[in-house]
Amino acid sequence: MTSRPDSADFLDLFLRDVPMMDVRAPVEYAKGSFPNAINAPLMNDDERHRVGICYKEKGQDEAIRLGHQLVQGDIKAARIESWRRFALEHPDGYLFCFRGGLRSRLTQQWLKEAGIEYPLVTGGYKAMRRFLIDQLDQRVNEARFVIISGRTGTGKTRVLGQLPNPVDLEGLANHRGSSFGRQVTPQPSQIDFENRLAVAMIRATISAAESGQPVYLEDESHLVGRCSLPQSLRDRMATAPLMVLERTMAERVNIIREDYVEHMVQAYQQRDGSLAGWANFEDYLLSALARVQKRLGGVRYQHLRELMILALAQQQASGDTSGHNDWIESLLCDYYDPMYDYQLANKNDRIVATGRPEELVGRAEQFRA
């Protein structure tokens, strides 16, 4: 491989989705890394822990000596081989550790001994994380935002994707935002969410500057599942203009059924197989309803649960999902709509457009600077 220099051009790395190899321990990676990084650790969690204790008690030289003792022979060969495969598959990539120091240099050295010269990210994870935090704050403060609002089931995320410069907060958080919003795959850690959000905001604001259009976001509370929106973004969203999406009740019921029933059962069965997938899908729906039991009240909750169980039995027996329409419509009318209408009443002065999807997409041109 042709030798390339180390890089501190963080903006270029993130804008181009450059593949990166995170050689920190798995426990560090799990707390947060970057959208384009995979974990290929120099040391596993136990090895890192033992070396860390040695460093505190006996100093750096002894810690390095212990590290070499723990990572040698077949263990060392296996790790070098994983790095070598990554380097060959991603000849434009980089590696990094926490600060771009000892672990990165050692990984580089061992790779070089295996015949591959591979560059690192100067400053490592810490510098890239600091860069993204600063960029997110700067771009949130400088951007123009327009918020897509609307009752549950109007398909706000679908419309968001048709607008210029969208930032899909629910997609970044891997959660649809409601009690039923959990996805088959887990949500990212808070740090991972913030890093994803920063990269998305960088891209959207660059595109917005070129097009003269604002950045579009979907109306969200401060939490999307367990992922918390940064306070600076929440403050800007709380004062931004609103476009309110409208659809008929029949359309909303169909969207909810597609997203939360038909797509979810497919996802669970694809992941877990037919029988286990169905059982997990049933648990997903019933658990989601149970999470709003207190707000619904005992009688209403029990009625909706019975409707849901009947619909699930019909779906399992024949594949017909239309039975879900009853509990979906009741939940929208009696629970979600009153809550949304109360919240919207406090935002009336910010509404700049109301209409169906095609009308709101058509109105976007009015926001060009």
C-alpha positions as CSV (number, residue, x, y, z in Angstrom):
1,M,0.0,0.0,0.0
2,T,1.1,3.5,-0.8
3,S,2.2,5.4,2.3
4,R,-0.3,8.2,3.3
5,P,0.2,10.9,6.0
6,D,-1.7,11.0,9.3
7,S,-4.7,13.3,9.2
8,A,-6.2,16.0,11.4
9,D,-8.7,17.1,8.7
10,F,-11.7,16.0,10.8
11,L,-14.3,17.8,8.5
12,D,-13.0,15.9,5.5
13,L,-13.0,12.6,7.3
14,F,-16.7,12.9,8.4
15,L,-18.0,14.5,5.2
16,R,-16.5,11.7,3.0
17,D,-17.5,8.9,5.4
18,V,-13.9,7.8,5.5
19,P,-13.7,4.3,7.1
20,M,-11.9,4.3,10.5
21,M,-10.6,1.6,12.8
22,D,-11.1,2.3,16.5
23,V,-8.4,0.4,18.3
24,R,-9.7,1.3,21.8
25,A,-11.1,-1.4,24.0
26,P,-14.7,-2.6,23.4
27,V,-16.0,-0.9,26.6
28,E,-14.7,2.4,25.3
29,Y,-16.2,1.8,21.8
30,A,-19.6,0.9,23.4
31,K,-19.8,4.2,25.2
32,G,-19.4,6.1,21.9
33,S,-17.5,6.2,18.6
34,F,-18.3,7.6,15.1
35,P,-20.7,6.5,12.4
36,N,-17.9,5.4,10.1
37,A,-15.8,3.6,12.7
38,I,-15.5,-0.1,13.5
39,N,-13.9,-1.6,16.7
40,A,-10.7,-3.5,16.2
41,P,-9.1,-3.3,19.6
42,L,-5.4,-3.5,20.5
43,M,-6.5,-4.8,23.9
44,N,-9.7,-6.3,25.2
45,D,-11.5,-4.9,28.3
46,D,-9.7,-7.1,30.8
47,E,-6.3,-6.5,29.3
48,R,-6.9,-2.7,29.3
49,H,-8.0,-2.8,32.9
50,R,-4.9,-4.7,34.0
51,V,-2.6,-2.4,32.1
52,G,-4.4,0.6,33.5
53,I,-3.8,-0.6,37.1
54,C,-0.2,-1.3,36.3
55,Y,0.3,2.2,34.9
56,K,-1.1,3.8,38.0
57,E,1.0,1.6,40.4
58,K,4.2,1.2,38.5
59,G,4.4,3.7,35.7
60,Q,4.3,3.8,31.9
61,D,7.3,1.5,31.2
62,E,5.9,-1.3,33.3
63,A,2.5,-0.9,31.8
64,I,3.9,-1.1,28.3
65,R,5.9,-4.2,29.3
66,L,2.7,-5.9,30.7
67,G,0.8,-5.0,27.6
68,H,3.3,-6.8,25.4
69,Q,3.1,-9.8,27.7
70,L,-0.7,-9.9,27.5
71,V,-0.9,-9.4,23.7
72,Q,1.6,-11.8,22.1
73,G,1.7,-15.0,20.1
74,D,-1.6,-16.1,18.6
75,I,-3.5,-13.3,20.2
76,K,-1.2,-10.7,18.7
77,A,-1.3,-12.4,15.3
78,A,-5.1,-12.5,15.2
79,R,-5.4,-8.8,16.0
80,I,-2.8,-7.9,13.4
81,E,-4.7,-10.0,10.9
82,S,-7.9,-8.2,11.6
83,W,-6.2,-4.8,11.2
84,R,-4.6,-6.0,8.0
85,R,-7.9,-7.1,6.5
86,F,-9.4,-3.7,7.4
87,A,-6.5,-1.9,5.8
88,L,-6.7,-3.9,2.6
89,E,-10.5,-3.5,2.4
90,H,-10.3,0.2,3.1
91,P,-7.1,1.6,1.6
92,D,-8.4,5.2,2.1
93,G,-9.1,4.7,5.8
94,Y,-7.4,5.6,9.1
95,L,-7.0,4.2,12.6
96,F,-7.3,6.0,16.0
97,C,-7.2,5.4,19.7
98,F,-8.2,7.7,22.5
99,R,-5.7,10.5,22.0
100,G,-3.8,9.3,19.0
101,G,-0.9,8.2,21.2
102,L,0.6,4.9,22.3
103,R,-2.1,2.5,21.2
104,S,-2.3,4.1,17.7
105,R,1.5,4.2,17.3
106,L,1.8,0.6,18.4
107,T,-0.9,-0.6,16.0
108,Q,0.8,1.3,13.2
109,Q,4.1,-0.3,14.2
110,W,2.8,-3.8,14.2
111,L,1.0,-3.2,10.9
112,K,4.2,-1.9,9.4
113,E,6.0,-5.0,10.5
114,A,3.3,-7.0,8.7
115,G,4.0,-5.0,5.5
116,I,1.3,-2.4,5.7
117,E,1.8,1.3,6.4
118,Y,-1.5,2.8,7.6
119,P,-2.1,6.4,8.8
120,L,-3.7,7.5,12.1
121,V,-6.0,10.3,13.0
122,T,-4.0,12.9,14.9
123,G,-5.5,13.5,18.4
124,G,-7.6,10.4,18.2
125,Y,-11.1,10.0,19.5
126,K,-10.8,12.9,22.0
127,A,-10.0,15.4,19.3
128,M,-12.7,14.2,16.9
129,R,-15.3,14.2,19.6
130,R,-14.3,17.8,20.6
131,F,-14.5,18.8,17.0
132,L,-18.1,17.4,16.6
133,I,-19.3,19.0,19.8
134,D,-18.0,22.4,18.7
135,Q,-19.4,22.0,15.2
136,L,-22.8,21.0,16.4
137,D,-23.1,24.0,18.7
138,Q,-21.8,26.4,16.0
139,R,-24.1,25.1,13.2
140,V,-27.2,24.9,15.4
141,N,-26.7,28.5,16.4
142,E,-26.1,29.7,12.9
143,A,-28.7,27.6,11.0
144,R,-32.3,28.5,9.9
145,F,-34.8,25.9,10.9
146,V,-38.3,25.0,9.9
147,I,-40.1,22.3,11.9
148,I,-42.6,19.8,10.5
149,S,-45.3,19.2,13.0
150,G,-48.6,17.3,12.8
151,R,-50.7,14.7,14.7
152,T,-49.4,11.2,15.2
153,G,-49.7,9.1,12.1
154,T,-49.6,11.9,9.5
155,G,-46.3,10.6,8.2
156,K,-44.1,13.5,9.2
157,T,-40.9,11.6,8.6
158,R,-42.0,10.6,5.1
159,V,-42.6,14.3,4.2
160,L,-39.3,15.3,5.9
161,G,-37.5,13.2,3.4
162,Q,-39.0,15.1,0.5
163,L,-37.8,18.5,1.7
164,P,-34.4,20.1,1.2
165,N,-31.7,19.7,3.9
166,P,-33.6,17.4,6.2
167,V,-32.1,16.1,9.5
168,D,-34.0,13.0,10.6
169,L,-33.7,13.0,14.4
170,E,-35.8,9.8,14.7
171,G,-33.6,8.0,12.1
172,L,-30.4,9.1,13.9
173,A,-31.8,8.0,17.3
174,N,-33.2,4.7,15.7
175,H,-36.6,5.4,17.5
176,R,-39.9,6.8,16.3
177,G,-40.3,8.9,19.4
178,S,-43.6,7.5,20.8
179,S,-44.3,4.6,23.2
180,F,-44.5,2.4,20.1
181,G,-41.3,3.9,18.6
182,R,-38.8,1.2,19.6
183,Q,-37.0,-0.5,16.7
184,V,-35.8,-4.1,16.3
185,T,-32.2,-2.9,16.6
186,P,-31.1,-1.0,19.7
187,Q,-30.7,2.7,20.0
188,P,-27.3,4.3,19.8
189,S,-25.6,5.5,23.0
190,Q,-26.1,9.1,23.8
191,I,-22.6,9.9,22.6
192,D,-23.1,8.0,19.4
193,F,-26.4,9.9,18.8
194,E,-24.7,13.2,19.3
195,N,-21.9,12.3,17.0
196,R,-24.4,11.2,14.3
197,L,-26.4,14.3,14.8
198,A,-23.3,16.5,14.5
199,V,-22.3,14.9,11.2
200,A,-25.9,15.2,9.8
201,M,-26.1,18.8,10.9
202,I,-22.8,19.6,9.2
203,R,-24.0,18.1,6.0
204,A,-27.4,19.8,6.2
205,T,-26.1,23.3,6.9
206,I,-23.5,23.1,4.1
207,S,-26.3,22.1,1.7
208,A,-28.6,24.8,3.2
209,A,-25.9,27.5,2.6
210,E,-25.6,26.4,-1.0
211,S,-29.4,26.2,-1.7
212,G,-30.6,29.1,0.4
213,Q,-33.1,26.8,2.0
214,P,-33.4,26.2,5.8
215,V,-32.7,23.0,7.6
216,Y,-35.9,20.9,8.2
217,L,-36.5,18.9,11.3
218,E,-39.4,17.0,12.7
219,D,-41.1,18.2,15.8
220,E,-39.8,16.2,18.7
221,S,-39.8,16.3,22.5
222,H,-36.5,16.6,24.3
223,L,-36.2,12.8,24.3
224,V,-36.3,10.5,21.2
225,G,-36.6,7.2,22.9
226,R,-33.7,7.4,25.4
227,C,-31.6,9.8,23.3
228,S,-31.7,13.4,24.5
229,L,-31.6,16.3,22.1
230,P,-28.9,18.9,22.9
231,Q,-30.2,21.9,24.8
232,S,-29.0,24.3,22.2
233,L,-31.0,22.5,19.5
234,R,-34.1,22.2,21.7
235,D,-34.0,26.0,22.3
236,R,-33.7,26.7,18.6
237,M,-36.5,24.3,17.7
238,A,-38.8,25.9,20.3
239,T,-38.8,29.2,18.4
240,A,-38.6,28.0,14.8
241,P,-41.5,28.3,12.3
242,L,-43.9,25.3,12.1
243,M,-45.4,23.7,9.1
244,V,-48.3,21.5,10.2
245,L,-49.0,18.4,8.3
246,E,-52.6,17.2,7.9
247,R,-54.1,13.9,6.8
248,T,-57.5,12.2,7.1
249,M,-58.0,9.7,10.0
250,A,-58.2,6.8,7.5
251,E,-54.8,7.8,6.1
252,R,-53.3,8.1,9.5
253,V,-54.6,4.7,10.6
254,N,-53.1,3.2,7.5
255,I,-49.7,4.8,8.1
256,I,-49.6,3.6,11.7
257,R,-50.6,0.1,10.7
258,E,-47.9,0.0,8.0
259,D,-45.2,1.4,10.2
260,Y,-45.9,-0.2,13.6
261,V,-47.6,-3.5,12.6
262,E,-46.7,-4.6,9.0
263,H,-43.2,-3.4,8.9
264,M,-42.4,-4.4,12.5
265,V,-43.6,-8.0,12.2
266,Q,-41.4,-8.3,9.0
267,A,-38.4,-6.9,10.9
268,Y,-38.8,-9.2,13.9
269,Q,-39.3,-12.3,11.8
270,Q,-36.4,-11.4,9.5
271,R,-34.2,-11.1,12.6
272,D,-35.6,-13.9,14.8
273,G,-37.3,-16.4,12.5
274,S,-41.0,-17.0,12.0
275,L,-42.1,-18.3,15.4
276,A,-39.7,-16.3,17.7
277,G,-40.1,-13.3,15.6
278,W,-43.9,-13.4,15.9
279,A,-43.7,-13.8,19.7
280,N,-41.3,-10.9,20.0
281,F,-43.5,-8.7,17.7
282,E,-46.5,-9.5,19.9
283,D,-44.5,-8.6,23.0
284,Y,-43.4,-5.3,21.3
285,L,-47.0,-4.2,20.6
286,L,-48.5,-5.2,24.0
287,S,-45.5,-3.8,25.9
288,A,-45.8,-0.5,24.0
289,L,-49.5,-0.2,25.0
290,A,-48.7,-1.1,28.6
291,R,-46.3,1.8,28.8
292,V,-49.2,4.3,28.5
293,Q,-51.6,2.3,30.7
294,K,-51.6,4.9,33.5
295,R,-52.3,7.8,31.1
296,L,-55.1,5.8,29.4
297,G,-56.8,4.7,32.6
298,G,-57.6,1.1,33.5
299,V,-60.9,0.7,31.6
300,R,-59.7,2.3,28.4
301,Y,-56.4,0.4,28.5
302,Q,-58.1,-2.9,29.0
303,H,-60.5,-2.2,26.1
304,L,-57.6,-1.4,23.8
305,R,-55.6,-4.4,24.9
306,E,-58.5,-6.7,24.1
307,L,-58.8,-5.1,20.6
308,M,-55.1,-5.5,20.1
309,I,-55.2,-9.2,21.1
310,L,-58.1,-9.9,18.7
311,A,-56.2,-8.1,15.9
312,L,-53.0,-10.1,16.6
313,A,-55.0,-13.4,16.5
314,Q,-56.6,-12.5,13.2
315,Q,-53.2,-11.4,11.8
316,Q,-51.5,-14.6,12.9
317,A,-54.3,-16.8,11.5
318,S,-54.7,-15.2,8.1
319,G,-52.1,-12.4,7.7
320,D,-55.0,-9.9,7.6
321,T,-53.9,-6.7,9.5
322,S,-57.1,-4.8,9.1
323,G,-58.2,-5.8,12.6
324,H,-55.6,-3.4,14.0
325,N,-57.5,-0.4,12.7
326,D,-59.9,-0.4,15.6
327,W,-57.3,0.0,18.4
328,I,-55.2,2.3,16.3
329,E,-58.1,4.7,15.6
330,S,-59.2,4.6,19.2
331,L,-55.7,5.3,20.5
332,L,-55.3,8.3,18.1
333,C,-58.7,9.8,18.9
334,D,-58.7,9.3,22.7
335,Y,-55.0,9.6,23.6
336,Y,-52.6,11.1,21.0
337,D,-54.8,13.7,19.4
338,P,-55.9,15.5,22.6
339,M,-52.3,15.6,23.8
340,Y,-51.1,16.9,20.5
341,D,-53.9,19.5,20.2
342,Y,-53.0,20.8,23.7
343,Q,-49.3,21.1,22.8
344,L,-50.1,22.8,19.4
345,A,-52.3,25.4,21.1
346,N,-49.2,26.8,22.7
347,K,-47.4,27.1,19.3
348,N,-50.1,28.8,17.2
349,D,-48.1,31.9,16.7
350,R,-45.3,29.9,15.0
351,I,-47.4,28.2,12.3
352,V,-46.5,29.4,8.8
353,A,-48.2,26.7,6.7
354,T,-50.8,24.0,7.1
355,G,-51.8,21.3,4.6
356,R,-51.4,17.9,3.1
357,P,-47.9,16.5,2.2
358,E,-47.8,17.8,-1.4
359,E,-48.9,21.3,-0.2
360,L,-46.2,21.5,2.4
361,V,-43.5,20.3,0.0
362,G,-44.7,22.9,-2.4
363,R,-44.6,25.6,0.2
364,A,-40.9,25.0,0.9
365,E,-39.8,27.4,-1.8
366,Q,-41.2,30.3,0.2
367,F,-38.4,29.8,2.8
368,R,-35.6,30.2,0.3
369,A,-33.4,33.1,1.4
